[in-house]
Amino acid sequence: MTVLIDTPLWPKHGTVWAHLVSDRSIAELRSFAECMGLPPRAFDLDHYDVPIERYDELVEAGAEPVSPRELVRRLAASGLRVTPRERRARSALG
């Protein structure tokens, strides 16, 4: 399995958030997230936003902890990363 989770560092909505990605396929990521009961609304084009409260559970289930920098590096190397420019373009489309 190549599901990765970075260090929870991003505060919002009264908690701190991490990112969950796959460096193999979006299908693998969605399958893992579904098995773990993550809501579909947590998916953001190439990753899931997950609250710190779920971090340990996701790691115990097999997500590999990595630094935020390593997560971005591996996601970009996989060809699955949606860049900020692509993200803005997609949001402009609706």
PDB file of N, CA, C and O in Angstrom:
ATOM      1  N   MET A   1       0.839  -1.173   0.000  1.00  0.00           N
ATOM      2  CA  MET A   1       0.000   0.000   0.000  1.00  0.00           C
ATOM      3  C   MET A   1       0.882   1.233   0.000  1.00  0.00           C
ATOM      4  O   MET A   1       1.940   1.243   0.629  1.00  0.00           O
ATOM      5  N   THR A   2       0.458   2.260  -0.693  1.00  0.00           N
ATOM      6  CA  THR A   2       1.231   3.484  -0.773  1.00  0.00           C
ATOM      7  C   THR A   2       0.390   4.696  -0.385  1.00  0.00           C
ATOM      8  O   THR A   2       0.487   5.754  -1.006  1.00  0.00           O
ATOM      9  N   VAL A   3      -0.424   4.534   0.632  1.00  0.00           N
ATOM     10  CA  VAL A   3      -1.183   5.663   1.146  1.00  0.00           C
ATOM     11  C   VAL A   3      -0.299   6.376   2.164  1.00  0.00           C
ATOM     12  O   VAL A   3       0.255   5.756   3.072  1.00  0.00           O
ATOM     13  N   LEU A   4      -0.181   7.686   1.995  1.00  0.00           N
ATOM     14  CA  LEU A   4       0.692   8.500   2.832  1.00  0.00           C
ATOM     15  C   LEU A   4      -0.135   9.508   3.615  1.00  0.00           C
ATOM     16  O   LEU A   4      -1.176   9.967   3.144  1.00  0.00           O
ATOM     17  N   ILE A   5       0.328   9.849   4.811  1.00  0.00           N
ATOM     18  CA  ILE A   5      -0.313  10.900   5.599  1.00  0.00           C
ATOM     19  C   ILE A   5       0.781  11.807   6.140  1.00  0.00           C
ATOM     20  O   ILE A   5       1.794  11.340   6.660  1.00  0.00           O
ATOM     21  N   ASP A   6       0.560  13.110   6.011  1.00  0.00           N
ATOM     22  CA  ASP A   6       1.568  14.032   6.518  1.00  0.00           C
ATOM     23  C   ASP A   6       1.240  14.467   7.941  1.00  0.00           C
ATOM     24  O   ASP A   6       0.178  14.149   8.477  1.00  0.00           O
ATOM     25  N   THR A   7       2.164  15.192   8.532  1.00  0.00           N
ATOM     26  CA  THR A   7       2.022  15.676   9.892  1.00  0.00           C
ATOM     27  C   THR A   7       0.871  16.672   9.970  1.00  0.00           C
ATOM     28  O   THR A   7       0.818  17.605   9.168  1.00  0.00           O
ATOM     29  N   PRO A   8      -0.045  16.500  10.909  1.00  0.00           N
ATOM     30  CA  PRO A   8      -1.124  17.478  11.057  1.00  0.00           C
ATOM     31  C   PRO A   8      -0.559  18.834  11.487  1.00  0.00           C
ATOM     32  O   PRO A   8      -0.030  18.967  12.591  1.00  0.00           O
ATOM     33  N   LEU A   9      -0.672  19.826  10.624  1.00  0.00           N
ATOM     34  CA  LEU A   9      -0.116  21.156  10.890  1.00  0.00           C
ATOM     35  C   LEU A   9      -1.064  22.303  10.562  1.00  0.00           C
ATOM     36  O   LEU A   9      -0.818  23.435  10.977  1.00  0.00           O
ATOM     37  N   TRP A  10      -2.137  22.037   9.829  1.00  0.00           N
ATOM     38  CA  TRP A  10      -2.962  23.102   9.277  1.00  0.00           C
ATOM     39  C   TRP A  10      -4.216  23.324  10.120  1.00  0.00           C
ATOM     40  O   TRP A  10      -5.137  22.508  10.088  1.00  0.00           O
ATOM     41  N   PRO A  11      -4.257  24.441  10.886  1.00  0.00           N
ATOM     42  CA  PRO A  11      -5.427  24.717  11.732  1.00  0.00           C
ATOM     43  C   PRO A  11      -6.603  25.267  10.922  1.00  0.00           C
ATOM     44  O   PRO A  11      -6.435  26.117  10.049  1.00  0.00           O
ATOM     45  N   LYS A  12      -7.784  24.763  11.233  1.00  0.00           N
ATOM     46  CA  LYS A  12      -9.017  25.262  10.626  1.00  0.00           C
ATOM     47  C   LYS A  12     -10.197  24.576  11.300  1.00  0.00           C
ATOM     48  O   LYS A  12     -10.114  23.408  11.678  1.00  0.00           O
ATOM     49  N   HIS A  13     -11.278  25.298  11.445  1.00  0.00           N
ATOM     50  CA  HIS A  13     -12.516  24.743  11.996  1.00  0.00           C
ATOM     51  C   HIS A  13     -12.308  24.117  13.380  1.00  0.00           C
ATOM     52  O   HIS A  13     -12.918  23.093  13.688  1.00  0.00           O
ATOM     53  N   GLY A  14     -11.471  24.710  14.201  1.00  0.00           N
ATOM     54  CA  GLY A  14     -11.305  24.256  15.577  1.00  0.00           C
ATOM     55  C   GLY A  14     -10.466  23.005  15.766  1.00  0.00           C
ATOM     56  O   GLY A  14     -10.458  22.427  16.852  1.00  0.00           O
ATOM     57  N   THR A  15      -9.760  22.578  14.725  1.00  0.00           N
ATOM     58  CA  THR A  15      -8.867  21.419  14.859  1.00  0.00           C
ATOM     59  C   THR A  15      -7.637  21.648  13.984  1.00  0.00           C
ATOM     60  O   THR A  15      -7.468  22.723  13.409  1.00  0.00           O
ATOM     61  N   VAL A  16      -6.799  20.651  13.890  1.00  0.00           N
ATOM     62  CA  VAL A  16      -5.611  20.709  13.034  1.00  0.00           C
ATOM     63  C   VAL A  16      -5.744  19.567  12.023  1.00  0.00           C
ATOM     64  O   VAL A  16      -6.207  18.478  12.361  1.00  0.00           O
ATOM     65  N   TRP A  17      -5.336  19.826  10.792  1.00  0.00           N
ATOM     66  CA  TRP A  17      -5.579  18.895   9.692  1.00  0.00           C
ATOM     67  C   TRP A  17      -4.295  18.342   9.092  1.00  0.00           C
ATOM     68  O   TRP A  17      -3.253  18.998   9.095  1.00  0.00           O
ATOM     69  N   ALA A  18      -4.395  17.121   8.578  1.00  0.00           N
ATOM     70  CA  ALA A  18      -3.346  16.457   7.815  1.00  0.00           C
ATOM     71  C   ALA A  18      -3.906  16.167   6.423  1.00  0.00           C
ATOM     72  O   ALA A  18      -5.095  16.356   6.167  1.00  0.00           O
ATOM     73  N   HIS A  19      -3.039  15.709   5.541  1.00  0.00           N
ATOM     74  CA  HIS A  19      -3.442  15.322   4.186  1.00  0.00           C
ATOM     75  C   HIS A  19      -3.148  13.839   3.981  1.00  0.00           C
ATOM     76  O   HIS A  19      -2.095  13.338   4.376  1.00  0.00           O
ATOM     77  N   LEU A  20      -4.081  13.162   3.367  1.00  0.00           N
ATOM     78  CA  LEU A  20      -3.954  11.740   3.050  1.00  0.00           C
ATOM     79  C   LEU A  20      -3.922  11.616   1.537  1.00  0.00           C
ATOM     80  O   LEU A  20      -4.821  12.108   0.856  1.00  0.00           O
ATOM     81  N   VAL A  21      -2.887  10.957   1.000  1.00  0.00           N
ATOM     82  CA  VAL A  21      -2.732  10.808  -0.450  1.00  0.00           C
ATOM     83  C   VAL A  21      -2.282   9.384  -0.780  1.00  0.00           C
ATOM     84  O   VAL A  21      -1.914   8.608   0.102  1.00  0.00           O
ATOM     85  N   SER A  22      -2.322   9.069  -2.057  1.00  0.00           N
ATOM     86  CA  SER A  22      -1.700   7.854  -2.574  1.00  0.00           C
ATOM     87  C   SER A  22      -0.677   8.283  -3.614  1.00  0.00           C
ATOM     88  O   SER A  22      -0.916   9.212  -4.385  1.00  0.00           O
ATOM     89  N   ASP A  23       0.465   7.602  -3.632  1.00  0.00           N
ATOM     90  CA  ASP A  23       1.425   7.891  -4.699  1.00  0.00           C
ATOM     91  C   ASP A  23       1.343   6.829  -5.792  1.00  0.00           C
ATOM     92  O   ASP A  23       2.260   6.683  -6.601  1.00  0.00           O
ATOM     93  N   ARG A  24       0.234   6.093  -5.804  1.00  0.00           N
ATOM     94  CA  ARG A  24      -0.009   5.096  -6.861  1.00  0.00           C
ATOM     95  C   ARG A  24      -1.239   5.430  -7.698  1.00  0.00           C
ATOM     96  O   ARG A  24      -1.174   5.473  -8.926  1.00  0.00           O
ATOM     97  N   SER A  25      -2.383   5.670  -7.005  1.00  0.00           N
ATOM     98  CA  SER A  25      -3.604   5.939  -7.758  1.00  0.00           C
ATOM     99  C   SER A  25      -4.672   6.576  -6.873  1.00  0.00           C
ATOM    100  O   SER A  25      -4.713   6.361  -5.662  1.00  0.00           O
ATOM    101  N   ILE A  26      -5.523   7.355  -7.505  1.00  0.00           N
ATOM    102  CA  ILE A  26      -6.657   7.947  -6.792  1.00  0.00           C
ATOM    103  C   ILE A  26      -7.621   6.840  -6.369  1.00  0.00           C
ATOM    104  O   ILE A  26      -8.258   6.946  -5.320  1.00  0.00           O
ATOM    105  N   ALA A  27      -7.734   5.788  -7.164  1.00  0.00           N
ATOM    106  CA  ALA A  27      -8.613   4.665  -6.801  1.00  0.00           C
ATOM    107  C   ALA A  27      -8.149   4.027  -5.494  1.00  0.00           C
ATOM    108  O   ALA A  27      -8.971   3.697  -4.639  1.00  0.00           O
ATOM    109  N   GLU A  28      -6.839   3.852  -5.335  1.00  0.00           N
ATOM    110  CA  GLU A  28      -6.312   3.288  -4.089  1.00  0.00           C
ATOM    111  C   GLU A  28      -6.635   4.219  -2.912  1.00  0.00           C
ATOM    112  O   GLU A  28      -7.044   3.759  -1.846  1.00  0.00           O
ATOM    113  N   LEU A  29      -6.451   5.511  -3.110  1.00  0.00           N
ATOM    114  CA  LEU A  29      -6.742   6.485  -2.067  1.00  0.00           C
ATOM    115  C   LEU A  29      -8.211   6.448  -1.683  1.00  0.00           C
ATOM    116  O   LEU A  29      -8.544   6.409  -0.498  1.00  0.00           O
ATOM    117  N   ARG A  30      -9.088   6.461  -2.671  1.00  0.00           N
ATOM    118  CA  ARG A  30     -10.533   6.441  -2.393  1.00  0.00           C
ATOM    119  C   ARG A  30     -10.942   5.148  -1.687  1.00  0.00           C
ATOM    120  O   ARG A  30     -11.783   5.176  -0.789  1.00  0.00           O
ATOM    121  N   SER A  31     -10.367   4.039  -2.075  1.00  0.00           N
ATOM    122  CA  SER A  31     -10.682   2.758  -1.446  1.00  0.00           C
ATOM    123  C   SER A  31     -10.273   2.763   0.027  1.00  0.00           C
ATOM    124  O   SER A  31     -11.050   2.351   0.888  1.00  0.00           O
ATOM    125  N   PHE A  32      -9.066   3.223   0.317  1.00  0.00           N
ATOM    126  CA  PHE A  32      -8.591   3.304   1.698  1.00  0.00           C
ATOM    127  C   PHE A  32      -9.494   4.231   2.504  1.00  0.00           C
ATOM    128  O   PHE A  32      -9.913   3.894   3.611  1.00  0.00           O
ATOM    129  N   ALA A  33      -9.789   5.396   1.945  1.00  0.00           N
ATOM    130  CA  ALA A  33     -10.626   6.373   2.642  1.00  0.00           C
ATOM    131  C   ALA A  33     -12.022   5.808   2.922  1.00  0.00           C
ATOM    132  O   ALA A  33     -12.570   6.002   4.008  1.00  0.00           O
ATOM    133  N   GLU A  34     -12.587   5.114   1.945  1.00  0.00           N
ATOM    134  CA  GLU A  34     -13.911   4.520   2.133  1.00  0.00           C
ATOM    135  C   GLU A  34     -13.882   3.466   3.230  1.00  0.00           C
ATOM    136  O   GLU A  34     -14.774   3.427   4.078  1.00  0.00           O
ATOM    137  N   CYS A  35     -12.863   2.614   3.219  1.00  0.00           N
ATOM    138  CA  CYS A  35     -12.729   1.587   4.266  1.00  0.00           C
ATOM    139  C   CYS A  35     -12.591   2.207   5.652  1.00  0.00           C
ATOM    140  O   CYS A  35     -13.026   1.627   6.647  1.00  0.00           O
ATOM    141  N   MET A  36     -11.983   3.385   5.709  1.00  0.00           N
ATOM    142  CA  MET A  36     -11.760   4.063   6.985  1.00  0.00           C
ATOM    143  C   MET A  36     -12.911   4.988   7.366  1.00  0.00           C
ATOM    144  O   MET A  36     -12.873   5.630   8.416  1.00  0.00           O
ATOM    145  N   GLY A  37     -13.924   5.057   6.523  1.00  0.00           N
ATOM    146  CA  GLY A  37     -15.097   5.862   6.840  1.00  0.00           C
ATOM    147  C   GLY A  37     -14.894   7.361   6.689  1.00  0.00           C
ATOM    148  O   GLY A  37     -15.598   8.149   7.322  1.00  0.00           O
ATOM    149  N   LEU A  38     -13.940   7.764   5.857  1.00  0.00           N
ATOM    150  CA  LEU A  38     -13.775   9.196   5.615  1.00  0.00           C
ATOM    151  C   LEU A  38     -14.901   9.677   4.707  1.00  0.00           C
ATOM    152  O   LEU A  38     -15.242   8.999   3.737  1.00  0.00           O
ATOM    153  N   PRO A  39     -15.479  10.827   5.005  1.00  0.00           N
ATOM    154  CA  PRO A  39     -16.596  11.303   4.180  1.00  0.00           C
ATOM    155  C   PRO A  39     -16.121  11.768   2.805  1.00  0.00           C
ATOM    156  O   PRO A  39     -15.032  12.329   2.689  1.00  0.00           O
ATOM    157  N   PRO A  40     -16.916  11.544   1.769  1.00  0.00           N
ATOM    158  CA  PRO A  40     -16.541  11.985   0.422  1.00  0.00           C
ATOM    159  C   PRO A  40     -16.241  13.482   0.351  1.00  0.00           C
ATOM    160  O   PRO A  40     -15.419  13.905  -0.462  1.00  0.00           O
ATOM    161  N   ARG A  41     -16.889  14.284   1.182  1.00  0.00           N
ATOM    162  CA  ARG A  41     -16.657  15.735   1.156  1.00  0.00           C
ATOM    163  C   ARG A  41     -15.236  16.105   1.588  1.00  0.00           C
ATOM    164  O   ARG A  41     -14.800  17.231   1.351  1.00  0.00           O
ATOM    165  N   ALA A  42     -14.506  15.176   2.220  1.00  0.00           N
ATOM    166  CA  ALA A  42     -13.134  15.431   2.656  1.00  0.00           C
ATOM    167  C   ALA A  42     -12.146  15.322   1.496  1.00  0.00           C
ATOM    168  O   ALA A  42     -10.979  15.688   1.644  1.00  0.00           O
ATOM    169  N   PHE A  43     -12.605  14.816   0.331  1.00  0.00           N
ATOM    170  CA  PHE A  43     -11.723  14.655  -0.837  1.00  0.00           C
ATOM    171  C   PHE A  43     -11.569  15.990  -1.551  1.00  0.00           C
ATOM    172  O   PHE A  43     -12.554  16.687  -1.796  1.00  0.00           O
ATOM    173  N   ASP A  44     -10.333  16.344  -1.882  1.00  0.00           N
ATOM    174  CA  ASP A  44     -10.041  17.614  -2.552  1.00  0.00           C
ATOM    175  C   ASP A  44      -9.098  17.375  -3.738  1.00  0.00           C
ATOM    176  O   ASP A  44      -7.915  17.712  -3.681  1.00  0.00           O
ATOM    177  N   LEU A  45      -9.631  16.799  -4.794  1.00  0.00           N
ATOM    178  CA  LEU A  45      -8.975  16.577  -6.086  1.00  0.00           C
ATOM    179  C   LEU A  45      -7.832  15.562  -6.074  1.00  0.00           C
ATOM    180  O   LEU A  45      -7.799  14.683  -6.935  1.00  0.00           O
ATOM    181  N   ASP A  46      -6.895  15.652  -5.128  1.00  0.00           N
ATOM    182  CA  ASP A  46      -5.779  14.702  -5.098  1.00  0.00           C
ATOM    183  C   ASP A  46      -5.461  14.230  -3.682  1.00  0.00           C
ATOM    184  O   ASP A  46      -4.500  13.488  -3.477  1.00  0.00           O
ATOM    185  N   HIS A  47      -6.266  14.656  -2.700  1.00  0.00           N
ATOM    186  CA  HIS A  47      -6.010  14.285  -1.313  1.00  0.00           C
ATOM    187  C   HIS A  47      -7.294  14.358  -0.489  1.00  0.00           C
ATOM    188  O   HIS A  47      -8.295  14.945  -0.900  1.00  0.00           O
ATOM    189  N   TYR A  48      -7.224  13.750   0.672  1.00  0.00           N
ATOM    190  CA  TYR A  48      -8.274  13.907   1.676  1.00  0.00           C
ATOM    191  C   TYR A  48      -7.723  14.774   2.794  1.00  0.00           C
ATOM    192  O   TYR A  48      -6.576  14.606   3.209  1.00  0.00           O
ATOM    193  N   ASP A  49      -8.532  15.693   3.278  1.00  0.00           N
ATOM    194  CA  ASP A  49      -8.208  16.440   4.480  1.00  0.00           C
ATOM    195  C   ASP A  49      -8.723  15.624   5.657  1.00  0.00           C
ATOM    196  O   ASP A  49      -9.891  15.238   5.693  1.00  0.00           O
ATOM    197  N   VAL A  50      -7.840  15.363   6.622  1.00  0.00           N
ATOM    198  CA  VAL A  50      -8.243  14.555   7.781  1.00  0.00           C
ATOM    199  C   VAL A  50      -7.853  15.268   9.077  1.00  0.00           C
ATOM    200  O   VAL A  50      -6.752  15.808   9.188  1.00  0.00           O
ATOM    201  N   PRO A  51      -8.761  15.267  10.053  1.00  0.00           N
ATOM    202  CA  PRO A  51      -8.461  15.937  11.314  1.00  0.00           C
ATOM    203  C   PRO A  51      -7.464  15.142  12.144  1.00  0.00           C
ATOM    204  O   PRO A  51      -7.351  13.923  12.015  1.00  0.00           O
ATOM    205  N   ILE A  52      -6.752  15.853  12.989  1.00  0.00           N
ATOM    206  CA  ILE A  52      -5.740  15.236  13.841  1.00  0.00           C
ATOM    207  C   ILE A  52      -6.325  14.090  14.659  1.00  0.00           C
ATOM    208  O   ILE A  52      -5.623  13.132  14.980  1.00  0.00           O
ATOM    209  N   GLU A  53      -7.588  14.186  14.989  1.00  0.00           N
ATOM    210  CA  GLU A  53      -8.241  13.139  15.787  1.00  0.00           C
ATOM    211  C   GLU A  53      -8.250  11.781  15.084  1.00  0.00           C
ATOM    212  O   GLU A  53      -8.382  10.752  15.746  1.00  0.00           O
ATOM    213  N   ARG A  54      -8.113  11.757  13.774  1.00  0.00           N
ATOM    214  CA  ARG A  54      -8.121  10.501  13.004  1.00  0.00           C
ATOM    215  C   ARG A  54      -6.718  10.012  12.660  1.00  0.00           C
ATOM    216  O   ARG A  54      -6.557   8.897  12.164  1.00  0.00           O
ATOM    217  N   TYR A  55      -5.698  10.837  12.920  1.00  0.00           N
ATOM    218  CA  TYR A  55      -4.329  10.554  12.492  1.00  0.00           C
ATOM    219  C   TYR A  55      -3.838   9.178  12.960  1.00  0.00           C
ATOM    220  O   TYR A  55      -3.447   8.357  12.130  1.00  0.00           O
ATOM    221  N   ASP A  56      -3.852   8.916  14.255  1.00  0.00           N
ATOM    222  CA  ASP A  56      -3.323   7.653  14.781  1.00  0.00           C
ATOM    223  C   ASP A  56      -4.063   6.444  14.195  1.00  0.00           C
ATOM    224  O   ASP A  56      -3.445   5.432  13.863  1.00  0.00           O
ATOM    225  N   GLU A  57      -5.365   6.556  14.073  1.00  0.00           N
ATOM    226  CA  GLU A  57      -6.175   5.470  13.514  1.00  0.00           C
ATOM    227  C   GLU A  57      -5.770   5.166  12.067  1.00  0.00           C
ATOM    228  O   GLU A  57      -5.674   4.001  11.679  1.00  0.00           O
ATOM    229  N   LEU A  58      -5.533   6.210  11.275  1.00  0.00           N
ATOM    230  CA  LEU A  58      -5.149   6.021   9.874  1.00  0.00           C
ATOM    231  C   LEU A  58      -3.757   5.420   9.749  1.00  0.00           C
ATOM    232  O   LEU A  58      -3.512   4.590   8.873  1.00  0.00           O
ATOM    233  N   VAL A  59      -2.850   5.834  10.620  1.00  0.00           N
ATOM    234  CA  VAL A  59      -1.501   5.256  10.621  1.00  0.00           C
ATOM    235  C   VAL A  59      -1.575   3.781  11.024  1.00  0.00           C
ATOM    236  O   VAL A  59      -0.935   2.935  10.400  1.00  0.00           O
ATOM    237  N   GLU A  60      -2.349   3.475  12.058  1.00  0.00           N
ATOM    238  CA  GLU A  60      -2.500   2.079  12.486  1.00  0.00           C
ATOM    239  C   GLU A  60      -3.094   1.214  11.375  1.00  0.00           C
ATOM    240  O   GLU A  60      -2.801   0.021  11.293  1.00  0.00           O
ATOM    241  N   ALA A  61      -3.925   1.811  10.522  1.00  0.00           N
ATOM    242  CA  ALA A  61      -4.547   1.067   9.421  1.00  0.00           C
ATOM    243  C   ALA A  61      -3.628   0.918   8.210  1.00  0.00           C
ATOM    244  O   ALA A  61      -3.970   0.229   7.249  1.00  0.00           O
ATOM    245  N   GLY A  62      -2.455   1.571   8.258  1.00  0.00           N
ATOM    246  CA  GLY A  62      -1.502   1.370   7.174  1.00  0.00           C
ATOM    247  C   GLY A  62      -1.028   2.611   6.448  1.00  0.00           C
ATOM    248  O   GLY A  62      -0.152   2.511   5.589  1.00  0.00           O
ATOM    249  N   ALA A  63      -1.578   3.789   6.763  1.00  0.00           N
ATOM    250  CA  ALA A  63      -1.078   5.004   6.125  1.00  0.00           C
ATOM    251  C   ALA A  63       0.340   5.269   6.632  1.00  0.00           C
ATOM    252  O   ALA A  63       0.607   5.192   7.831  1.00  0.00           O
ATOM    253  N   GLU A  64       1.230   5.576   5.714  1.00  0.00           N
ATOM    254  CA  GLU A  64       2.637   5.811   6.050  1.00  0.00           C
ATOM    255  C   GLU A  64       2.848   7.272   6.439  1.00  0.00           C
ATOM    256  O   GLU A  64       2.610   8.159   5.619  1.00  0.00           O
ATOM    257  N   PRO A  65       3.288   7.543   7.670  1.00  0.00           N
ATOM    258  CA  PRO A  65       3.531   8.933   8.067  1.00  0.00           C
ATOM    259  C   PRO A  65       4.767   9.501   7.358  1.00  0.00           C
ATOM    260  O   PRO A  65       5.827   8.875   7.332  1.00  0.00           O
ATOM    261  N   VAL A  66       4.611  10.681   6.792  1.00  0.00           N
ATOM    262  CA  VAL A  66       5.711  11.375   6.119  1.00  0.00           C
ATOM    263  C   VAL A  66       5.595  12.864   6.436  1.00  0.00           C
ATOM    264  O   VAL A  66       4.554  13.333   6.897  1.00  0.00           O
ATOM    265  N   SER A  67       6.666  13.590   6.186  1.00  0.00           N
ATOM    266  CA  SER A  67       6.632  15.041   6.365  1.00  0.00           C
ATOM    267  C   SER A  67       5.779  15.661   5.250  1.00  0.00           C
ATOM    268  O   SER A  67       5.583  15.044   4.203  1.00  0.00           O
ATOM    269  N   PRO A  68       5.276  16.872   5.473  1.00  0.00           N
ATOM    270  CA  PRO A  68       4.530  17.536   4.393  1.00  0.00           C
ATOM    271  C   PRO A  68       5.356  17.668   3.108  1.00  0.00           C
ATOM    272  O   PRO A  68       4.828  17.496   2.010  1.00  0.00           O
ATOM    273  N   ARG A  69       6.621  17.964   3.245  1.00  0.00           N
ATOM    274  CA  ARG A  69       7.491  18.101   2.066  1.00  0.00           C
ATOM    275  C   ARG A  69       7.608  16.772   1.309  1.00  0.00           C
ATOM    276  O   ARG A  69       7.529  16.742   0.081  1.00  0.00           O
ATOM    277  N   GLU A  70       7.797  15.671   2.054  1.00  0.00           N
ATOM    278  CA  GLU A  70       7.898  14.348   1.427  1.00  0.00           C
ATOM    279  C   GLU A  70       6.586  13.965   0.753  1.00  0.00           C
ATOM    280  O   GLU A  70       6.595  13.382  -0.331  1.00  0.00           O
ATOM    281  N   LEU A  71       5.458  14.287   1.385  1.00  0.00           N
ATOM    282  CA  LEU A  71       4.161  13.978   0.799  1.00  0.00           C
ATOM    283  C   LEU A  71       4.009  14.670  -0.551  1.00  0.00           C
ATOM    284  O   LEU A  71       3.617  14.039  -1.532  1.00  0.00           O
ATOM    285  N   VAL A  72       4.317  15.960  -0.606  1.00  0.00           N
ATOM    286  CA  VAL A  72       4.202  16.702  -1.868  1.00  0.00           C
ATOM    287  C   VAL A  72       5.170  16.150  -2.907  1.00  0.00           C
ATOM    288  O   VAL A  72       4.809  16.002  -4.074  1.00  0.00           O
ATOM    289  N   ARG A  73       6.395  15.845  -2.492  1.00  0.00           N
ATOM    290  CA  ARG A  73       7.394  15.307  -3.418  1.00  0.00           C
ATOM    291  C   ARG A  73       6.908  14.000  -4.040  1.00  0.00           C
ATOM    292  O   ARG A  73       6.989  13.817  -5.255  1.00  0.00           O
ATOM    293  N   ARG A  74       6.407  13.102  -3.209  1.00  0.00           N
ATOM    294  CA  ARG A  74       5.978  11.797  -3.723  1.00  0.00           C
ATOM    295  C   ARG A  74       4.694  11.902  -4.540  1.00  0.00           C
ATOM    296  O   ARG A  74       4.521  11.177  -5.520  1.00  0.00           O
ATOM    297  N   LEU A  75       3.803  12.789  -4.149  1.00  0.00           N
ATOM    298  CA  LEU A  75       2.580  12.989  -4.923  1.00  0.00           C
ATOM    299  C   LEU A  75       2.913  13.573  -6.293  1.00  0.00           C
ATOM    300  O   LEU A  75       2.357  13.140  -7.303  1.00  0.00           O
ATOM    301  N   ALA A  76       3.806  14.543  -6.334  1.00  0.00           N
ATOM    302  CA  ALA A  76       4.217  15.138  -7.617  1.00  0.00           C
ATOM    303  C   ALA A  76       4.924  14.109  -8.490  1.00  0.00           C
ATOM    304  O   ALA A  76       4.667  14.037  -9.691  1.00  0.00           O
ATOM    305  N   ALA A  77       5.805  13.317  -7.903  1.00  0.00           N
ATOM    306  CA  ALA A  77       6.536  12.296  -8.659  1.00  0.00           C
ATOM    307  C   ALA A  77       5.592  11.258  -9.256  1.00  0.00           C
ATOM    308  O   ALA A  77       5.887  10.677 -10.300  1.00  0.00           O
ATOM    309  N   SER A  78       4.467  11.024  -8.604  1.00  0.00           N
ATOM    310  CA  SER A  78       3.503  10.038  -9.096  1.00  0.00           C
ATOM    311  C   SER A  78       2.694  10.552 -10.284  1.00  0.00           C
ATOM    312  O   SER A  78       2.080   9.771 -11.010  1.00  0.00           O
ATOM    313  N   GLY A  79       2.699  11.868 -10.476  1.00  0.00           N
ATOM    314  CA  GLY A  79       1.889  12.459 -11.537  1.00  0.00           C
ATOM    315  C   GLY A  79       0.456  12.733 -11.104  1.00  0.00           C
ATOM    316  O   GLY A  79      -0.357  13.170 -11.917  1.00  0.00           O
ATOM    317  N   LEU A  80       0.134  12.486  -9.848  1.00  0.00           N
ATOM    318  CA  LEU A  80      -1.238  12.660  -9.353  1.00  0.00           C
ATOM    319  C   LEU A  80      -1.488  14.029  -8.735  1.00  0.00           C
ATOM    320  O   LEU A  80      -2.640  14.386  -8.488  1.00  0.00           O
ATOM    321  N   ARG A  81      -0.449  14.794  -8.482  1.00  0.00           N
ATOM    322  CA  ARG A  81      -0.618  16.066  -7.790  1.00  0.00           C
ATOM    323  C   ARG A  81      -1.365  17.070  -8.653  1.00  0.00           C
ATOM    324  O   ARG A  81      -1.054  17.248  -9.831  1.00  0.00           O
ATOM    325  N   VAL A  82      -2.337  17.711  -8.064  1.00  0.00           N
ATOM    326  CA  VAL A  82      -3.034  18.827  -8.690  1.00  0.00           C
ATOM    327  C   VAL A  82      -2.333  20.088  -8.184  1.00  0.00           C
ATOM    328  O   VAL A  82      -2.356  20.371  -6.986  1.00  0.00           O
ATOM    329  N   THR A  83      -1.724  20.831  -9.071  1.00  0.00           N
ATOM    330  CA  THR A  83      -0.968  22.022  -8.682  1.00  0.00           C
ATOM    331  C   THR A  83      -1.928  23.139  -8.264  1.00  0.00           C
ATOM    332  O   THR A  83      -3.110  23.106  -8.604  1.00  0.00           O
ATOM    333  N   PRO A  84      -1.416  24.123  -7.528  1.00  0.00           N
ATOM    334  CA  PRO A  84      -2.278  25.262  -7.171  1.00  0.00           C
ATOM    335  C   PRO A  84      -2.901  25.932  -8.402  1.00  0.00           C
ATOM    336  O   PRO A  84      -4.061  26.344  -8.362  1.00  0.00           O
ATOM    337  N   ARG A  85      -2.144  26.041  -9.478  1.00  0.00           N
ATOM    338  CA  ARG A  85      -2.676  26.638 -10.713  1.00  0.00           C
ATOM    339  C   ARG A  85      -3.837  25.804 -11.275  1.00  0.00           C
ATOM    340  O   ARG A  85      -4.872  26.352 -11.654  1.00  0.00           O
ATOM    341  N   GLU A  86      -3.657  24.480 -11.324  1.00  0.00           N
ATOM    342  CA  GLU A  86      -4.723  23.590 -11.807  1.00  0.00           C
ATOM    343  C   GLU A  86      -5.938  23.659 -10.879  1.00  0.00           C
ATOM    344  O   GLU A  86      -7.079  23.641 -11.342  1.00  0.00           O
ATOM    345  N   ARG A  87      -5.691  23.736  -9.575  1.00  0.00           N
ATOM    346  CA  ARG A  87      -6.759  23.817  -8.587  1.00  0.00           C
ATOM    347  C   ARG A  87      -7.603  25.076  -8.806  1.00  0.00           C
ATOM    348  O   ARG A  87      -8.832  25.017  -8.775  1.00  0.00           O
ATOM    349  N   ARG A  88      -6.940  26.214  -9.027  1.00  0.00           N
ATOM    350  CA  ARG A  88      -7.655  27.479  -9.282  1.00  0.00           C
ATOM    351  C   ARG A  88      -8.459  27.378 -10.573  1.00  0.00           C
ATOM    352  O   ARG A  88      -9.602  27.832 -10.627  1.00  0.00           O
ATOM    353  N   ALA A  89      -7.871  26.785 -11.613  1.00  0.00           N
ATOM    354  CA  ALA A  89      -8.572  26.656 -12.889  1.00  0.00           C
ATOM    355  C   ALA A  89      -9.809  25.785 -12.743  1.00  0.00           C
ATOM    356  O   ALA A  89     -10.862  26.106 -13.295  1.00  0.00           O
ATOM    357  N   ARG A  90      -9.694  24.703 -12.016  1.00  0.00           N
ATOM    358  CA  ARG A  90     -10.849  23.809 -11.812  1.00  0.00           C
ATOM    359  C   ARG A  90     -11.929  24.478 -11.006  1.00  0.00           C
ATOM    360  O   ARG A  90     -13.111  24.290 -11.293  1.00  0.00           O
ATOM    361  N   SER A  91     -11.559  25.264  -9.995  1.00  0.00           N
ATOM    362  CA  SER A  91     -12.581  25.934  -9.180  1.00  0.00           C
ATOM    363  C   SER A  91     -13.272  27.035  -9.983  1.00  0.00           C
ATOM    364  O   SER A  91     -14.443  27.330  -9.740  1.00  0.00           O
ATOM    365  N   ALA A  92     -12.568  27.641 -10.931  1.00  0.00           N
ATOM    366  CA  ALA A  92     -13.170  28.668 -11.780  1.00  0.00           C
ATOM    367  C   ALA A  92     -14.204  28.075 -12.732  1.00  0.00           C
ATOM    368  O   ALA A  92     -15.122  28.767 -13.173  1.00  0.00           O
ATOM    369  N   LEU A  93     -14.049  26.780 -13.048  1.00  0.00           N
ATOM    370  CA  LEU A  93     -14.990  26.109 -13.948  1.00  0.00           C
ATOM    371  C   LEU A  93     -16.290  25.746 -13.254  1.00  0.00           C
ATOM    372  O   LEU A  93     -17.287  25.432 -13.906  1.00  0.00           O
ATOM    373  N   GLY A  94     -16.274  25.790 -11.959  1.00  0.00           N
ATOM    374  CA  GLY A  94     -17.525  25.502 -11.266  1.00  0.00           C
ATOM    375  C   GLY A  94     -17.388  24.410 -10.343  1.00  0.00           C
ATOM    376  O   GLY A  94     -18.354  24.040  -9.676  1.00  0.00           O
TER     377      GLY A  94
END
